[in-house]
């Protein structure tokens, strides 16, 4: 990670250097161009100065030529007069000709200078006068008037003309020199300025080149370091890939393998060259067709910025052996395009551990639940008077032991429930439920618990059903946990309010207590496992600390959420929000229409049809939830209950009817009917006493005694398949005087008993030393029909198929011995023998 960060920082620095180099690369040509322009301007200025000097020199030469020509004219005239030698006329003629040539050139040279033209005009006029003066002297001399010529010369007229010409020429030369000096000064100033700017630009250019050179050197150095770091990172990553325990492959969009690591070759036994460009499907046991896995990759719609996906499949090695693997797939985008990364992990060990964990849980379930059932059952029998009347002190000790045994049972059951939910093995059988009815039932089931704490339970619910889709047993577990918490933390004389609030998307159930509230520091971990507030006031309340964790897991599995509000010294409200189901299941006719309600499974359809042909208005429902909804929505003249419903549901339905205000006096007909086509025969069957939870052993025994008296002393024969001798003795003891129990500890012994004796009911343990107790079920059937009622009583939870094929399925440590006795009595009571529908 540090190496990657260092490379990233170096890359950012490299980027800045590259930007600086680019800026300099743009500026340098501009500077060079500017310098070139300045140099060109300097050369042009120098050329202009040289041209000005040449022009001035030419003008000077012309001006001096005028003076020189006049000197020749003066010399020629004077020499001729003084000597009379015609040779002196040659300079005169030459000067005259020269002036004729010079004067036009001077006018052209000074054409653009008005002041100089004025001087030239004056010079020209004096020059003309001078020539005329010299011509008169020469003419006098030629005429022989030497004295006249000399006199004219002595008159100094010629000298005055020459002085005038000299004065004007001097003025003209001075003005031209001043002009040349000014032009030269301006040129020098311009050249100096250009030189200064040029030097500045050259200095800036040099500085930029130095900066660029430094940047380039640093860039080269940084790039070298970055390359070293990248190489190091590459080596690290390569080492990580090659030493990884998981196989790592890169796949192209066609599903072909592009790269692999050493773990891949170790996992599958192929050499790297054997996997190169091969379809990845060759590594799977299913051996998909070439391109099939690529199609699946496209359907996954993986993206480089999105999460990957993982799945468990079976892999195949080069030698043909198969093993479980987990393959995690993610996408990445390279310069070459989209690629996939597949990380393959051998999960053989994980599966083995999961199997060990499952076996451990199964062992714990059996090895802990079975002795706890023996302990709790024995204590229950003792407290119920099975060993005679106990003294006050002994009774108190038995009560303490029974209470703590039940506490340990709850702890083990909660731990196993958590494990099942986390492993996804907790079955959920969702159906449409009325929250109001479910809560009313839960309140009644917990009323004796609240009475023990001196706390009242109050339900506030709409008069109409509030429908949700949930597992009735799991939802009852949620309600029981939250209700028991609220009861335990409410003061004596307080009230726990249970409120149902229907909503558009979610229906809310709130449990509000009047306790001290939840401490602020505990609220963040309240749903954790074994979470309890660390204070004596809460620790003394007992509990496993798993209740709220189980509540959250169940509610989330049902698609809902759980939350709470708490105020110190005022109380706490826990809220359960479940997805609303606004279209509830079909319900019976509303209002006061009279009729019969038949509670049975699909086999009761013939019986229902017979009643309808007899003129009755009949509604048929098949489970406890549907019964509850029907009772809440309609009134009935009579209720018929099929006692053959699985899991002892018949007893539960009868108890629920009696606890419903509008049906507390409605006649109930309990029948042990089987499916058939014949019409109803016989009379009303006996209905046992109705028991509330928790079951009172004394009252249970009284109810079973009443059933035994109806049988006129004929005790049912029960086959009990149980390999734990303590459980077998407790069940036998609990049913002593009410049934004849034959206990066997193996499948073979059970089959021998069935072959030689007749039984009225079978109780089966699933976990046996010689196999699974469910293997006896085929021996208890003939032509697919059960020969006798079957109750599973085992520490191991039965699978749904097995549970659906028996009359009751009870779990050790969850089911008190008294409840088992009640189920046995209900299944062997006279109502089972009075079959009204064949």
Secondary structure, DSSP 8 states (H G I E B T S, - for coil): -HHHHHHHHHHHHHHHHHHHHHHHHHHHHHHHHHHHHHHHHHHHHHHHHHHHHHHHHHHHHHHHHHHHHHHHHHHHHHHHHHH--GGGHHHHHHHHHHHHHHHHHHHHHTTT-HHHHHHHHHHHHHHHHHHHHHHHHHHHHHTT-HHHHHHHHHTTHHHHHHHHHHHHHHHHHHHHHHHHHHHHHHHHHHHHHHHHHHHHHHHHHHHHHHHHHHHHHHHHHHHHHHHHHHHHHHHHHHHHHHH-SSEEEEEETTSBEEEE-HHHHHHH---HHHHTT-BGGGGBTT---TTHHHHHHHHHT--TTS--EEEEEEEE-TTS-EEEEEEEEEEEEETTEEEEEEEEEE-HHHHHHHHHHHHHHHHHHHHHHHHHHHHHHHHHHHHTTTTS---HHHHHHHHHHHHHHHHHHHHHHHHHHHHHHHHT-----EEEEEHHHHHHHHHHHTHHHHHHHT-EEEEE--SS--EEEEEHHHHHHHHHHHHHHHHHTS-TT-EEEEEEE--SSEEEEEEE--S----GGGGGGTTSTT---SSHHHHTT---S-HHHHHHHHHHHTT-EEEEEEETTTEEEEEEEEEB--S-------BS---EEEE--GGGHHHHHHHHHTT--EEEE-SHHHHHHHHHHB--SEEEEETT-GGGHHHHHHHHHHHSGGGTTSEEEEE-----SS---S----------SS--HHHHHHHHHHHHHHTTT--EEEEEE-S-HHHHHHHHHHTTTTEEEEEESSHHHHHHHHHH---SEEEE-SEETTEEGGGGGGGGEETTEESSEEEEEESS---HHHHHTSSEEEETTTS-HHHHHHHHHHHHSGGGT--S--
